[in-house]
Amino acid sequence: MKRIFLSVCLACAVWPAAAMAEDDGMAEVIVTATRRDSDGFDERVPAVGLKRIADFAVQEVSITGDTRDAGKRIAEVYQMIENAIRLAPKRGVQLAYGQRTVEPLTLQNYKTLALSGAGRPDTSRAVFLIKVPLGGTMSGVVAEKKIAEFIKAVEPVGRAEFGNADDLTLSVVAPDQYRGAVADAIAADARTMAAKLGPDYGVEIEGLNRPVEWTRASLSEVLLYIPYKLVVVPKR
């Protein structure tokens, strides 16, 4: 019996170092139900990928102040953020900022957070993230409760207060580090598929040069994948 033919297209798999340094795949990224922003790639999520517990549960929160005096109002908002930063380690949470990639919010940089209006006159609002590491007994449900308890524990300042928290989402650190594991899963599936087709057919994999993508798989899990295409080809 002839050996089953398996062709894996890896011609462009090596990325320039500068491009890798600038890519989201080496940062901590927010994971929602949508895919990575990658122009020109297939929107369909393949059946094969790497499902794993996310690194963090993440919730977007805001602190809003409505003191009439603008200077005092801004000072109150920033002081409450400082209170939150100081309390966070004692409560097992971390503070961060960012919409797609995540950076730590610290005592050194919190005053660089931009303030916006809160939909009413004489209001100022700061938006940031609260994170909880996932794993072990720390599920998404437990993390959400932990964040809610932390919000209640932060000492208010003047008329500044926490607003409504956004829905819980997830983040994963450096998703491109799992590229090899994703490729192994794809190759294993391709070998299984080729074996099922019999000696007259083989399979080819296209697209493994593309970067790792991500989507949410459950309350606590993410699916990391490469948008590849598996093509059945007849043997000659």
HELIX and SHEET records of a PDB file:
HELIX    1   1 ALA A   17  GLU A   22  1                                   6    
HELIX    2   2 ASP A   24  MET A   26  5                                   3    
HELIX    3   3 ALA A   70  ARG A   91  1                                  22    
HELIX    4   4 TYR A  110  THR A  112  5                                   3    
HELIX    5   5 GLY A  140  ALA A  153  1                                  14    
HELIX    6   6 PRO A  175  TYR A  178  5                                   4    
HELIX    7   7 ARG A  179  LEU A  197  1                                  19    
SHEET    1   A 3 LEU A   6  VAL A   8  0                                        
SHEET    2   A 3 TYR A 201  GLU A 206  1                                        
SHEET    3   A 3 LYS A 229  PRO A 234 -1                                        
SHEET    1   B 6 GLU A  28  VAL A  31  0                                        
SHEET    2   B 6 LEU A 168  VAL A 173 -1                                        
SHEET    3   B 6 PHE A  56  GLY A  65 -1                                        
SHEET    4   B 6 SER A 124  PRO A 133 -1                                        
SHEET    5   B 6 GLN A  94  TYR A  97 -1                                        
SHEET    6   B 6 GLU A 103  PRO A 104 -1                                        
SHEET    1   C 4 GLU A  28  VAL A  31  0                                        
SHEET    2   C 4 LEU A 168  VAL A 173 -1                                        
SHEET    3   C 4 PHE A  56  GLY A  65 -1                                        
SHEET    4   C 4 GLU A 161  PHE A 162 -1                                        
SHEET    1   D 3 LEU A  50  ILE A  53  0                                        
SHEET    2   D 3 GLU A 221  TYR A 225 -1                                        
SHEET    3   D 3 GLU A 213  ARG A 216 -1                                        
END                                                                             
